[in-house]
Amino acid sequence: MDEEVWAVIKYMPKEGCEDEFIEALKRLDMSHVMSNRYVKAYSGEILQIVQSRSIDEIIEGQPRGLTWLDSVSHLLDYYGESRTDAITGIVITDD
């Protein structure tokens, strides 16, 4: 049985690079997931909130996502040694 999966990925654009990063988000193909939204936090971070039908759906998009991330790395401040701060989990049902 596939379980619905949500992911939240945080990006921190470098000062002066926010507009270019937001424009680059348009090149990220997320057509393979149920829902994909971006939120600009008051901290300056950009949050990507992804709803997927299954973990397999997320895995399917990883190669394209990593290629895109490589193309925008120069626009990002890092979280330690990572370009993003991400968390993924399954939906808790009422059943």
Buried (B, 14 or more C-beta within 10 A) or exposed (E): EEEBBBBBBBBBBBEEBBEEBBEBBEEBEBEEBEEBEEEEEEEEBBBBEBBBBBBEBBEBBEEBBEEBBEEBEEBBEEBEEEBBBBEEEEEEEEE
